[in-house]
Each structure stands twice: as C-alpha cells, then as structure tokens.
C-alpha cells in the first residue's frame, strides 16, 4: 500500500508538472507571437511616410486652450507658476502667466508678424516685429518662437532629407536625419503617430537639445501629450509644461488674445529700447 501511494503521488506530480510545462510553453509561444506581430513591416514605411502621418495630427488642430504649470530651470535658480495658453492656428499664440516668480512677464502675444509682451513689474508693454523677438529676454531660457509653439502644443514635426534613415527599436519608429555636423533623432509612437522624443546631437554624439512628450491622451481625435519637456543639457536649462486642462478646436473669443496692461503702462517699441532686458555680457561672464 505504501509503494502504491508513493507511485500514485509520483505520477501525480509528474503529470502535474508536465501539464504546467505545456501551459508555460503555450503561453510563452503566444506572448512571443503577440510581441512579434506588433513589429511593423518597415517596407510599408519610410521617413517621408511617417513625416506625413505625424503631420496629420497638427493639421487637424485649429485652436487650443490650456492651463498648465510651467517650470523653468536654470543654473543656480529656477522659476515655476501657472499659465493660460490660447492658440488660434496657424500662427496666433497668447500666453497669460500667473505668479511665475522671478519672471517679469504677465502676458505674451505672438503671431507671424508682430508680438507684444507686458512686464507688470516694470509696467512696460513691449511691442514690435516677431522676427526681432528674443524670448530669452523674458523667459531667461533659450527658446525660439517655433520651439515655443512645440512646447505649448507638444506637437513636434519631423524634418527629413536625403540622409534620413528609419529603423524600429525599443517599440518605437526611430528616424535619424543628418544636418551638416549635427543629427536629429526622432522617436515616434507606432500606434498614435506622434513624436514622443527628439534629440539634436553634435558630431561627438552629445545631446544639444532634447524634447520629450509624455502622457499621451486623445482629445476630439487629436493626440496630445500632457507633459512636455525641452532640455538643453550643455547649458543646464529646461522648461517643463504640465497641463491640468486641454481643450481643442473650440471657438476662442478674440478678447482672449488681447493683452490688457495697466492704463499707465509705458509702451516701448522693441527696436527703440536702450538695452536688452537681460545683460548678455554679464551673463556670459557669470554663466553659473
């Protein structure tokens, strides 16, 4: 009886372990097949095709309204506060800031031709041609007008040329484009067709500019990130935008794009100002 019991117990363990082995192999095979099936056939794609697919998201954006926390990090200091952002495409942008301590800008309007910026601390309304604007004079961080648009929408567009190459790595499409001695590297979500990361690197492979787009969400058919980061590692500068509210393609009243300075505010044409808001020579001498 003892031998019979041990034999039955042994056989039970054998068949049970064999059963779990089959289940394990079947599950592994299924997961492996599922993973493999998600790898796209690159013969159906090209840098130009992805450029077009990514651009569709932006083409469907007519207006944008959002509320966000904005964090600006600089060597030895940083600023943060809230901002209301209004955009009417293709070119009108209005940013109204709330209590971003250390940054003297209460409102910034910008389109393809002109800009206006109100500095409440100095009670000055600056205005002039958009091409003459240097945003560092207000935000203290290096950022051009195109990058400002990308920072607030989170929609990074892809640049391609004859050098552009496409691979699939890390679950993302990766496009690399050579620009003289620099390279642009884009990572594109294969399901949502939106850039999730882009890097500008120098000839030595060091990152000059890093753009990151996280927490993707779909709003009225458009895919937008809730967190946007623009970093210049070598300069140790970063601007981060955390959206708490995002609305798209809703009618925005014209009043939302008007800067309302104090009645006694001084109006200064940008080309007539005596000096930049930031002393650039002093900044170069004291980079930290």
JOTA-V458980 format. One record per residue. N is the residue number from 0. RES is the residue in one letter. PSI is psi in whole degrees, 0 to 359 (none if undefined). OMEGA is omega in whole degrees, -180 to 180 (none if undefined). D_CENTER is the distance of its C-alpha to the mean C-alpha in whole Angstrom. Layout:
((N	RES	PSI	OMEGA	D_CENTER) (N	RES	PSI	OMEGA	D_CENTER))
//
This chain:
((0	X	321	-180	73) (1	X	318	180	71) (2	X	319	180	71) (3	X	317	-180	70) (4	X	315	180	67) (5	X	322	-180	65) (6	X	316	179	65) (7	X	318	180	64) (8	X	319	179	61) (9	X	315	179	60) (10	X	321	179	60) (11	X	315	179	58) (12	X	322	-179	56) (13	X	311	-178	56) (14	X	325	179	55) (15	X	316	179	52) (16	X	323	178	50) (17	X	321	179	51) (18	X	313	180	49) (19	X	327	177	46) (20	X	317	178	46) (21	X	316	179	46) (22	X	316	180	43) (23	X	314	-179	41) (24	X	319	-179	41) (25	X	317	179	41) (26	X	316	180	38) (27	X	318	180	36) (28	X	319	180	37) (29	X	313	-180	35) (30	X	321	179	32) (31	X	318	179	32) (32	X	320	-179	33) (33	X	319	180	30) (34	X	317	-178	28) (35	X	323	-177	29) (36	X	340	-179	29) (37	X	348	178	25) (38	X	116	-176	25) (39	X	154	176	25) (40	X	108	-175	27) (41	X	345	177	26) (42	X	343	178	28) (43	X	359	-176	27) (44	X	161	175	24) (45	X	165	176	23) (46	X	322	-179	20) (47	X	321	179	21) (48	X	315	179	21) (49	X	322	177	18) (50	X	316	-180	16) (51	X	318	-179	18) (52	X	319	179	17) (53	X	322	-178	14) (54	X	333	-179	15) (55	X	322	-180	17) (56	X	315	179	14) (57	X	322	-179	13) (58	X	334	180	17) (59	X	356	-180	18) (60	X	118	-180	16) (61	X	324	178	18) (62	X	157	-178	18) (63	X	138	176	15) (64	X	128	-178	16) (65	X	159	174	15) (66	X	131	-173	15) (67	X	155	169	13) (68	X	130	-178	14) (69	X	127	179	13) (70	X	125	178	14) (71	X	122	-179	14) (72	X	128	-179	16) (73	X	162	178	18) (74	X	118	176	21) (75	X	358	-180	24) (76	X	168	179	22) (77	X	159	-179	19) (78	X	150	173	19) (79	X	154	-179	18) (80	X	194	-178	18) (81	X	154	-180	17) (82	X	145	171	16) (83	X	129	-176	17) (84	X	130	177	15) (85	X	134	179	17) (86	X	138	173	16) (87	X	110	-175	19) (88	X	148	20	18) (89	X	350	-169	18) (90	X	347	-173	18) (91	X	127	180	19) (92	X	132	174	17) (93	X	128	-180	18) (94	X	122	176	17) (95	X	119	-177	19) (96	X	153	179	19) (97	X	111	172	21) (98	X	45	169	23) (99	X	93	-173	20) (100	X	133	178	23) (101	X	343	179	24) (102	X	115	-177	22) (103	X	71	174	24) (104	X	120	-179	22) (105	X	336	180	23) (106	X	144	179	22) (107	X	123	175	20) (108	X	140	-177	21) (109	X	133	168	19) (110	X	193	-175	20) (111	X	339	-175	21) (112	X	315	-171	24) (113	X	165	173	25) (114	X	159	173	23) (115	X	139	-179	24) (116	X	131	-179	24) (117	X	124	177	26) (118	X	98	-174	26) (119	X	328	-179	28) (120	X	317	177	30) (121	X	352	-178	31) (122	X	50	-179	32) (123	X	134	173	31) (124	X	111	177	29) (125	X	145	177	28) (126	X	158	-180	28) (127	X	192	179	28) (128	X	140	-177	26) (129	X	325	-177	22) (130	X	342	180	23) (131	X	355	-175	25) (132	X	133	171	22) (133	X	108	-174	20) (134	X	341	178	18) (135	X	332	180	19) (136	X	339	-180	22) (137	X	319	-174	20) (138	X	349	180	17) (139	X	6	179	19) (140	X	144	-179	16) (141	X	116	179	15) (142	X	131	179	13) (143	X	176	-174	14) (144	X	324	177	14) (145	X	319	179	12) (146	X	327	177	9) (147	X	318	178	10) (148	X	316	-180	10) (149	X	322	-179	6) (150	X	323	-177	5) (151	X	334	176	8) (152	X	329	-175	7) (153	X	14	-178	4) (154	X	96	-180	7) (155	X	125	179	7) (156	X	154	-174	10) (157	X	133	175	13) (158	X	127	177	15) (159	X	155	174	19) (160	X	194	-177	22) (161	X	343	-178	25) (162	X	351	-173	24) (163	X	134	179	21) (164	X	147	-177	22) (165	X	132	173	21) (166	X	170	174	22) (167	X	118	-176	21) (168	X	141	178	20) (169	X	28	-180	19) (170	X	12	-179	19) (171	X	153	166	16) (172	X	137	178	17) (173	X	120	179	16) (174	X	129	177	17) (175	X	126	-179	18) (176	X	130	178	19) (177	X	134	176	21) (178	X	93	-175	21) (179	X	243	-179	24) (180	X	8	-179	24) (181	X	165	179	20) (182	X	141	174	18) (183	X	126	-179	15) (184	X	121	-179	14) (185	X	140	170	12) (186	X	127	-175	12) (187	X	131	177	12) (188	X	125	-175	13) (189	X	346	179	17) (190	X	322	-175	18) (191	X	349	180	15) (192	X	56	175	14) (193	X	143	178	10) (194	X	124	179	8) (195	X	342	177	7) (196	X	141	172	7) (197	X	144	180	9) (198	X	137	170	11) (199	X	119	-177	14) (200	X	152	180	17) (201	X	185	-176	20) (202	X	336	180	24) (203	X	1	180	24) (204	X	8	179	21) (205	X	137	-178	20) (206	X	125	177	16) (207	X	316	-177	15) (208	X	129	179	12) (209	X	129	176	9) (210	X	130	-178	5) (211	X	140	-178	5) (212	X	117	-173	4) (213	X	169	-179	8) (214	X	66	-179	11) (215	X	137	177	11) (216	X	152	-178	13) (217	X	127	180	15) (218	X	114	180	17) (219	X	42	177	19) (220	X	353	178	19) (221	X	144	177	15) (222	X	123	-179	12) (223	X	145	174	9) (224	X	150	176	7) (225	X	338	179	9) (226	X	126	179	7) (227	X	133	178	4) (228	X	134	174	5) (229	X	119	-174	7) (230	X	136	170	10) (231	X	93	-173	13) (232	X	320	-176	16) (233	X	328	178	19) (234	X	353	-178	18) (235	X	49	179	17) (236	X	143	177	15) (237	X	141	170	12) (238	X	130	-179	10) (239	X	136	179	9) (240	X	120	176	8) (241	X	111	-179	10) (242	X	133	172	12) (243	X	344	179	15) (244	X	136	178	16) (245	X	128	177	14) (246	X	139	-179	17) (247	X	150	173	17) (248	X	39	172	20) (249	X	147	-179	22) (250	X	129	179	24) (251	X	126	-179	23) (252	X	144	-179	26) (253	X	332	-180	27) (254	X	332	-179	28) (255	X	340	-177	24) (256	X	10	-179	23) (257	X	130	175	26) (258	X	133	-178	26) (259	X	85	179	29) (260	X	171	175	30) (261	X	150	-177	34) (262	X	330	-179	37) (263	X	14	-179	38) (264	X	140	176	34) (265	X	135	180	35) (266	X	124	-175	33) (267	X	122	174	33) (268	X	131	-172	32) (269	X	324	-179	29) (270	X	346	-177	31) (271	X	355	-177	34) (272	X	147	-175	33) (273	X	329	-178	35) (274	X	159	176	32) (275	X	158	178	28) (276	X	326	177	27) (277	X	135	177	26) (278	X	102	-174	29) (279	X	322	180	27) (280	X	318	179	31) (281	X	322	-179	31) (282	X	320	179	27) (283	X	325	-178	28) (284	X	334	-179	31) (285	X	71	-175	30) (286	X	339	-180	26) (287	X	none	none	26))
//
